[in-house]
Amino acid sequence: IDVSGNWTGECFGCAARAFTLKLAQNGIDLTGAIKTESTPNFGDDEKQILDGKVSGNKVIFQVKGAPGDMSEVELTVSRNRKTMSGYGYYRGSFGLKFTRVD
């Protein structure tokens, strides 16, 4: 599964109104950036994803928030590869869903 490309996302149970996610995959390694909207505690500027990995249909990465706190994301890619959903962990757990833009 190649998850490279641009994604838009929404959060269930967190302050963020929207996410944009830009991913580049090379084998199992994943790089890219995430940008949140309306999250003053996390910071709305674009942040690089860290320790990104793809294993089967699972996507895992970390992001360092504005105050230096780490956020972890674990997603499952849908069969049609147009959506990813799962959970994030940043001062508590929250649901995430991303939809492929390109």
LOMARPA-867098 format. One line per field, with one value per residue: residue number from 1; x, y, z of N, C-alpha, C in turn. Coordinates in pm, whole numbers. Atoms other than C-alpha are relative to their C-alpha. Last residue first. Example, Ala and Ser with C-alpha at 12.3 -4.5 7.8 and 13.67 -1.06 7.14 Angstrom:
! residues 2
seq = 2,1
n_xx = -82,89
n_yy = -119,-119
n_zz = -6,0
ca_xx = 1367,1230
ca_yy = -106,-450
ca_zz = 714,780
c_xx = -77,90
c_yy = 109,120
c_zz = 73,0
//
This chain:
! residues 102
seq = 102,101,100,99,98,97,96,95,94,93,92,91,90,89,88,87,86,85,84,83,82,81,80,79,78,77,76,75,74,73,72,71,70,69,68,67,66,65,64,63,62,61,60,59,58,57,56,55,54,53,52,51,50,49,48,47,46,45,44,43,42,41,40,39,38,37,36,35,34,33,32,31,30,29,28,27,26,25,24,23,22,21,20,19,18,17,16,15,14,13,12,11,10,9,8,7,6,5,4,3,2,1
n_xx = -53,37,-100,47,-61,32,-44,16,104,25,122,71,-65,-19,-114,-6,-65,63,-74,14,45,-115,-7,-28,115,36,20,109,9,113,-15,130,12,65,-100,-69,-66,84,-30,-12,4,-99,-33,-85,-15,94,127,-12,116,-14,112,8,-122,29,-51,-99,-30,-98,60,-67,-89,-87,-104,-56,72,72,130,38,141,35,103,-35,97,-27,79,2,-110,-35,-88,-80,-77,-109,-53,-140,-38,114,-31,28,-112,-41,116,-26,84,46,66,118,64,96,-55,83,-74,86
n_yy = 27,-112,-34,33,-75,53,-72,67,-58,67,78,-36,-124,-9,-81,-77,58,-37,61,-53,-140,-90,-77,89,74,-42,115,1,135,26,122,56,90,129,106,-3,-127,-118,-78,-143,-91,-107,-46,-119,-85,-111,51,145,65,136,52,146,67,125,121,75,132,0,18,-88,84,75,-84,75,-31,-128,-1,-134,-13,-106,-95,-136,-104,-129,-9,130,68,134,59,118,22,95,33,36,65,-1,-32,-139,-91,-3,27,57,-54,80,-91,49,-97,-95,-129,-108,-126,-119
n_zz = 134,87,101,135,109,132,120,127,85,127,8,-123,-41,-145,-37,-124,-117,-126,-112,-136,8,-19,125,114,51,136,87,96,54,88,78,35,115,-29,-6,-129,-30,-12,-120,30,-113,-5,-134,8,-119,14,49,-11,58,54,78,-16,-46,-68,64,-78,56,108,132,96,80,-91,-60,-113,-124,1,-66,-44,-36,-94,40,-38,31,-64,-123,-66,68,-46,101,-28,123,-17,132,18,125,93,141,34,-26,-140,-84,-132,-106,-111,-92,-69,-89,54,42,-54,4,0
ca_xx = -496,-714,-709,-948,-829,-1025,-909,-1044,-910,-705,-568,-303,-209,-287,-429,-659,-774,-895,-743,-942,-906,-698,-995,-933,-917,-584,-564,-421,-208,-100,124,156,474,479,729,501,427,346,596,444,463,388,210,30,-120,-244,60,326,383,623,674,932,862,604,714,493,301,190,-137,16,-75,-231,-365,-545,-778,-642,-381,-96,81,410,586,798,711,948,808,923,968,647,588,296,130,-145,-396,-603,-931,-1128,-871,-999,-1020,-1289,-1340,-1085,-1106,-864,-750,-490,-217,8,204,-3,138,0
ca_yy = 1330,1441,1117,1122,1113,1003,1046,948,1087,957,1169,1436,1370,1020,979,707,532,602,612,679,644,324,121,-138,131,229,178,459,496,848,946,1298,1409,1711,1983,2278,2328,1962,1697,1453,1074,816,486,370,20,-152,-377,-203,165,359,721,784,1158,1368,1721,1999,2267,2554,2532,2475,2194,2407,2661,2393,2569,2409,2135,2086,1756,1692,1420,1111,740,445,101,122,491,676,1050,1201,1542,1564,1843,1849,2009,2144,2047,2061,1686,1418,1320,1470,1540,1493,1600,1395,1472,1213,899,627,341,0
ca_zz = -487,-194,5,301,663,970,1329,1672,1997,2294,2576,2629,2268,2138,1788,1671,1358,1010,665,348,-29,-30,-164,108,378,537,914,1126,1438,1539,1830,1969,2142,2372,2284,2368,1998,1934,1820,1573,1573,1306,1238,924,911,591,564,771,697,918,1022,1295,1292,1107,1034,1170,980,1205,1399,1744,1982,2256,2002,1799,1556,1237,1219,976,919,742,550,585,582,571,482,121,47,133,103,296,315,579,619,934,1036,1330,1592,1952,2007,2045,1682,1447,1077,796,455,267,18,-140,-59,110,-96,0
c_xx = 43,47,-53,104,-53,60,-52,41,-3,-112,-19,-136,-77,79,5,128,-2,70,-72,93,-19,-36,112,13,39,-116,-50,-6,-124,11,-127,27,-144,-11,-56,106,68,80,-84,29,16,-19,102,20,99,4,-94,-134,26,-134,30,-118,-26,133,-43,41,112,26,100,-50,83,102,94,111,46,-76,-60,-139,-23,-150,-25,-114,51,-95,16,-91,14,112,48,85,97,66,125,32,150,33,-126,19,-35,124,48,-130,26,-91,-59,-62,-131,-56,-110,54,-92,90
c_yy = -144,-25,111,48,-51,92,-69,89,-74,71,-54,-69,52,127,6,81,96,-71,44,-74,64,148,106,77,-85,-88,51,-132,-7,-143,-24,-123,-48,-83,-136,-109,2,123,127,71,143,82,113,51,112,95,116,-61,-150,-47,-135,-61,-150,-69,-123,-126,-65,-142,3,-28,84,-84,-75,80,-83,13,139,-10,143,-1,102,91,134,107,135,7,-135,-57,-133,-41,-113,-21,-83,-3,-29,-76,-5,32,139,82,-5,-18,-78,73,-85,115,-54,91,89,138,113,124
c_zz = -15,-142,-91,-100,-133,-104,-124,-116,-133,-78,-140,7,120,29,151,10,116,114,127,95,137,-11,3,-131,-121,-48,-134,-76,-88,-53,-80,-86,-15,-128,33,15,137,39,-2,132,-50,126,-11,141,-25,121,-24,-39,7,-58,-61,-74,11,29,78,-77,80,-48,-114,-141,-96,-75,94,66,119,131,-8,59,47,24,109,-42,51,-51,69,121,69,-86,57,-120,29,-136,25,-148,0,-128,-86,-148,-50,26,145,75,128,95,111,81,52,107,-56,-37,43,0
//
